[in-house]
Amino acid sequence: MDLVAIAQTVAQATVAATDTVTTTTTAFSYAPLGAGIAAGLAVLGAGIGIGKLAAAALEGSARQPEMQGKLQTMMILGIAFVEALALIALMVFPFLVK
């Protein structure tokens, strides 16, 4: 199940409470909560990914100090890609809420 289907399922889950005295209906949507949780998980995943990437680059430069420049360049490029994915997720999930 992809994230769009999950967000749509959460958005459709509404609780309707009917007031018996005045016969009014109040609807509550869990869509903002779902979007917030999804964005938080995206940022958490990006943080873990960047941490693993930095740890691997540090270990590689400790094993071969002469490759430190190349490893640092590749690490910064990888961090930029992971951070871009996190920023895209932060921009997409709030727009799924109607």
N, CA, C and O of each residue as an XYZ file, in Angstrom:
392
protein
N       0.857     -1.172      0.000
C       0.000      0.000      0.000
C       0.901      1.233      0.000
O       1.780      1.354      0.853
N       0.697      2.133     -0.930
C       1.560      3.301     -1.022
C       1.051      4.418     -0.105
O      -0.034      4.319      0.469
N       1.848      5.479      0.020
C       1.540      6.555      0.957
C       0.288      7.334      0.573
O      -0.428      7.820      1.448
N       0.018      7.458     -0.719
C      -1.177      8.182     -1.159
C      -2.425      7.423     -0.721
O      -3.382      8.032     -0.242
N      -2.424      6.110     -0.881
C      -3.574      5.314     -0.466
C      -3.762      5.375      1.043
O      -4.893      5.420      1.527
N      -2.661      5.377      1.788
C      -2.764      5.481      3.248
C      -3.334      6.839      3.635
O      -4.202      6.924      4.504
N      -2.850      7.903      2.993
C      -3.342      9.242      3.311
C      -4.816      9.376      2.956
O      -5.568     10.012      3.694
N      -5.245      8.790      1.842
C      -6.659      8.849      1.477
C      -7.509      8.058      2.449
O      -8.619      8.479      2.776
N      -7.020      6.929      2.916
C      -7.759      6.131      3.893
C      -7.913      6.890      5.196
O      -8.982      6.884      5.806
N      -6.838      7.544      5.622
C      -6.908      8.318      6.858
C      -7.840      9.511      6.688
O      -8.577      9.859      7.611
N      -7.814     10.143      5.509
C      -8.674     11.295      5.267
C     -10.142     10.903      5.243
O     -10.997     11.708      5.613
N     -10.452      9.697      4.819
C     -11.840      9.257      4.747
C     -12.377      8.784      6.088
O     -13.587      8.646      6.267
N     -11.470      8.536      7.034
C     -11.898      8.058      8.344
C     -12.388      9.246      9.168
O     -11.594      9.920      9.825
N     -13.650      9.493      9.133
C     -14.228     10.594      9.894
C     -15.199     10.050     10.919
O     -15.839      9.015     10.730
N     -15.278     10.768     11.978
C     -16.201     10.394     13.033
C     -17.355     11.377     13.002
O     -17.151     12.584     13.131
N     -18.568     10.865     12.829
C     -19.748     11.727     12.803
C     -20.498     11.562     14.121
O     -20.932     10.466     14.477
N     -20.636     12.654     14.818
C     -21.375     12.639     16.079
C     -22.659     13.422     15.884
O     -22.621     14.586     15.484
N     -23.764     12.813     16.155
C     -25.059     13.471     15.957
C     -25.614     13.913     17.301
O     -25.734     13.120     18.234
N     -25.946     15.176     17.378
C     -26.558     15.714     18.588
C     -28.058     15.438     18.507
O     -28.725     15.905     17.584
N     -28.580     14.693     19.451
C     -29.992     14.292     19.376
C     -30.941     15.428     19.715
O     -32.105     15.398     19.317
N     -30.465     16.429     20.443
C     -31.355     17.517     20.823
C     -31.555     18.491     19.665
O     -32.689     18.856     19.356
N     -30.466     18.916     19.022
C     -30.585     19.905     17.954
C     -30.442     19.290     16.570
O     -30.563     20.000     15.572
N     -30.193     18.014     16.485
C     -30.020     17.268     15.229
C     -28.985     17.911     14.305
O     -29.235     18.085     13.112
N     -27.828     18.262     14.856
C     -26.724     18.759     14.044
C     -25.651     17.681     13.991
O     -25.527     16.873     14.912
N     -24.883     17.672     12.920
C     -23.833     16.672     12.736
C     -22.477     17.363     12.757
O     -22.268     18.366     12.075
N     -21.563     16.817     13.545
C     -20.201     17.332     13.629
C     -19.273     16.281     13.047
O     -19.320     15.120     13.452
N     -18.424     16.676     12.095
C     -17.486     15.742     11.477
C     -16.067     16.101     11.894
O     -15.708     17.276     11.973
N     -15.272     15.085     12.157
C     -13.870     15.271     12.535
C     -13.009     14.446     11.609
O     -13.303     13.275     11.365
N     -11.938     15.046     11.083
C     -11.071     14.353     10.134
C      -9.702     14.101     10.772
O      -9.158     14.955     11.472
N      -9.170     12.925     10.514
C      -7.842     12.566     10.994
C      -6.759     12.870      9.961
O      -5.599     12.508     10.164
N      -7.115     13.522      8.867
C      -6.160     13.785      7.790
C      -4.968     14.630      8.236
O      -3.837     14.281      7.895
N      -5.160     15.730      8.986
C      -3.978     16.495      9.415
C      -3.051     15.687     10.322
O      -1.830     15.829     10.248
N      -3.616     14.857     11.160
C      -2.808     14.008     12.026
C      -1.997     13.012     11.198
O      -0.815     12.796     11.463
N      -2.630     12.413     10.206
C      -1.928     11.471      9.329
C      -0.819     12.140      8.544
O       0.261     11.570      8.385
N      -1.074     13.348      8.049
C      -0.048     14.074      7.296
C       1.124     14.447      8.200
O       2.278     14.390      7.776
N       0.835     14.825      9.433
C       1.902     15.157     10.370
C       2.756     13.953     10.728
O       3.980     14.051     10.814
N       2.100     12.814     10.936
C       2.845     11.596     11.254
C       3.707     11.167     10.064
O       4.859     10.768     10.235
N       3.141     11.253      8.859
C       3.894     10.865      7.662
C       5.102     11.775      7.444
O       6.183     11.296      7.102
N       4.924     13.082      7.639
C       6.047     14.009      7.477
C       7.106     13.762      8.548
O       8.302     13.832      8.268
N       6.674     13.477      9.760
C       7.619     13.177     10.829
C       8.426     11.922     10.552
O       9.630     11.884     10.806
N       7.764     10.893     10.031
C       8.474      9.664      9.685
C       9.455      9.886      8.542
O      10.528      9.284      8.518
N       9.090     10.752      7.592
C      10.006     11.051      6.485
C      11.264     11.746      6.994
O      12.370     11.429      6.556
N      11.101     12.688      7.912
C      12.252     13.398      8.462
C      13.085     12.466      9.339
O      14.313     12.544      9.335
N      12.426     11.588     10.089
C      13.143     10.617     10.912
C      13.976      9.678     10.040
O      15.127      9.388     10.366
N      13.408      9.208      8.947
C      14.143      8.345      8.028
C      15.324      9.061      7.400
O      16.392      8.473      7.228
N      15.135     10.330      7.058
C      16.246     11.099      6.486
C      17.357     11.291      7.508
O      18.536     11.216      7.162
N      16.999     11.537      8.753
C      18.004     11.694      9.799
C      18.813     10.422     10.014
O      20.032     10.470     10.176
N      18.123      9.286     10.015
C      18.823      8.008     10.161
C      19.735      7.763      8.966
O      20.868      7.310      9.125
N      19.235      8.066      7.761
C      20.042      7.873      6.558
C      21.290      8.739      6.543
O      22.369      8.275      6.173
N      21.146      9.992      6.942
C      22.304     10.890      6.976
C      23.303     10.432      8.039
O      24.513     10.517      7.828
N      22.813      9.954      9.165
C      23.708      9.448     10.211
C      24.497      8.242      9.747
O      25.698      8.149     10.001
N      23.828      7.307      9.063
C      24.531      6.127      8.546
C      25.541      6.520      7.476
O      26.636      5.961      7.412
N      25.171      7.478      6.640
C      26.069      7.925      5.583
C      27.324      8.569      6.161
O      28.433      8.308      5.695
N      27.146      9.405      7.170
C      28.306     10.054      7.795
C      29.179      9.040      8.517
O      30.405      9.143      8.486
N      28.556      8.057      9.171
C      29.334      7.034      9.873
C      30.165      6.209      8.894
O      31.322      5.892      9.168
N      29.576      5.866      7.765
C      30.307      5.081      6.771
C      31.455      5.888      6.164
O      32.534      5.347      5.918
N      31.226      7.172      5.925
C      32.303      8.006      5.375
C      33.434      8.179      6.384
O      34.608      8.172      6.013
N      33.086      8.333      7.644
C      34.106      8.469      8.676
C      34.915      7.187      8.823
O      36.135      7.233      8.981
N      34.245      6.055      8.772
C      34.949      4.777      8.856
C      35.854      4.565      7.642
O      36.971      4.063      7.769
N      35.363      4.949      6.477
C      36.178      4.810      5.267
C      37.404      5.702      5.289
O      38.480      5.292      4.855
N      37.247      6.927      5.795
C      38.406      7.822      5.857
C      39.391      7.383      6.939
O      40.582      7.685      6.854
N      38.899      6.671      7.956
C      39.816      6.149      8.974
C      40.619      4.982      8.417
O      41.776      4.793      8.792
N      40.026      4.208      7.538
C      40.741      3.064      6.956
C      41.719      3.499      5.874
O      42.822      2.961      5.770
N      41.305      4.484      5.062
C      42.165      4.974      3.982
C      42.192      6.502      4.027
O      41.390      7.151      3.355
N      43.091      7.074      4.798
C      43.133      8.535      4.938
C      43.381      9.279      3.627
O      42.982     10.435      3.487
N      44.032      8.629      2.674
C      44.308      9.310      1.401
C      43.049      9.511      0.563
O      43.062     10.309     -0.374
N      41.967      8.807      0.877
C      40.702      8.934      0.134
C      39.730      9.897      0.801
O      38.571      9.976      0.392
N      40.171     10.625      1.813
C      39.285     11.473      2.593
C      38.585     12.532      1.738
O      37.398     12.788      1.935
N      39.288     13.140      0.810
C      38.688     14.175     -0.038
C      37.557     13.635     -0.899
O      36.493     14.248     -0.991
N      37.789     12.477     -1.535
C      36.749     11.873     -2.366
C      35.557     11.412     -1.525
O      34.404     11.585     -1.919
N      35.849     10.826     -0.369
C      34.770     10.368      0.503
C      33.927     11.538      1.001
O      32.703     11.432      1.084
N      34.571     12.644      1.329
C      33.837     13.807      1.806
C      32.948     14.378      0.707
O      31.812     14.774      0.967
N      33.456     14.419     -0.506
C      32.652     14.908     -1.631
C      31.442     14.018     -1.865
O      30.332     14.518     -2.048
N      31.642     12.710     -1.861
C      30.525     11.790     -2.068
C      29.540     11.844     -0.906
O      28.334     11.708     -1.109
N      30.047     12.042      0.317
C      29.172     12.138      1.475
C      28.286     13.369      1.388
O      27.086     13.285      1.651
N      28.851     14.498      1.028
C      28.068     15.728      0.917
C      27.022     15.603     -0.183
O      25.897     16.076     -0.023
N      27.378     14.974     -1.293
C      26.419     14.757     -2.377
C      25.282     13.838     -1.912
O      24.114     14.100     -2.199
N      25.623     12.773     -1.203
C      24.594     11.867     -0.677
C      23.689     12.548      0.331
O      22.476     12.335      0.318
N      24.262     13.365      1.204
C      23.460     14.108      2.180
C      22.501     15.049      1.471
O      21.353     15.194      1.890
N      22.954     15.687      0.408
C      22.079     16.598     -0.342
C      20.892     15.850     -0.942
O      19.769     16.352     -0.914
N      21.128     14.658     -1.483
C      20.026     13.886     -2.066
C      19.035     13.424     -0.998
O      17.823     13.498     -1.197
N      19.550     12.950      0.125
C      18.657     12.490      1.203
C      17.859     13.662      1.760
O      16.664     13.527      2.022
N      18.499     14.795      1.941
C      17.806     15.975      2.455
C      16.763     16.483      1.473
O      15.707     16.964      1.884
N      17.049     16.379      0.178
C      16.061     16.780     -0.827
C      14.819     15.897     -0.757
O      13.701     16.393     -0.891
N      15.003     14.598     -0.548
C      13.851     13.710     -0.403
C      13.025     14.073      0.822
O      11.796     14.042      0.769
N      13.680     14.416      1.917
C      12.959     14.804      3.128
C      12.178     16.104      2.907
O      11.037     16.226      3.353
N      12.782     17.059      2.229
C      12.089     18.317      1.967
C      10.910     18.125      1.026
O       9.871     18.762      1.196
N      11.061     17.260      0.041
C       9.940     16.961     -0.856
C       8.797     16.337     -0.068
O       7.633     16.681     -0.275
N       9.127     15.423      0.832
C       8.094     14.791      1.656
C       7.388     15.824      2.531
O       6.168     15.774      2.689
N       8.145     16.752      3.095
C       7.527     17.789      3.926
C       6.614     18.697      3.119
O       5.663     19.259      3.664
N       6.886     18.849      1.838
C       6.024     19.687      1.005
C       4.820     18.925      0.455
O       3.771     19.526      0.220
N       4.950     17.625      0.249
C       3.874     16.840     -0.374
C       2.797     16.464      0.632
O       1.612     16.600      0.328
N       3.167     15.996      1.818
C       2.188     15.458      2.762
C       1.146     16.490      3.197
O      -0.026     16.125      3.300
N       1.495     17.756      3.459
C       0.419     18.704      3.808
C      -0.548     18.965      2.654
O      -1.708     19.302      2.894
N      -0.096     18.815      1.408
C      -0.988     19.045      0.280
C      -1.949     17.886      0.073
O      -2.945     18.037     -0.634
N      -1.673     16.726      0.676
C      -2.602     15.598      0.580
C      -3.852     15.849      1.425
O      -4.896     15.240      1.195
N      -3.740     16.744      2.397
C      -4.889     17.081      3.244
C      -5.736     18.095      2.491
O      -5.242     19.145      2.079
N      -6.970     17.787      2.319
C      -7.841     18.712      1.568
C      -8.520     19.702      2.458
O      -9.280     20.542      1.979
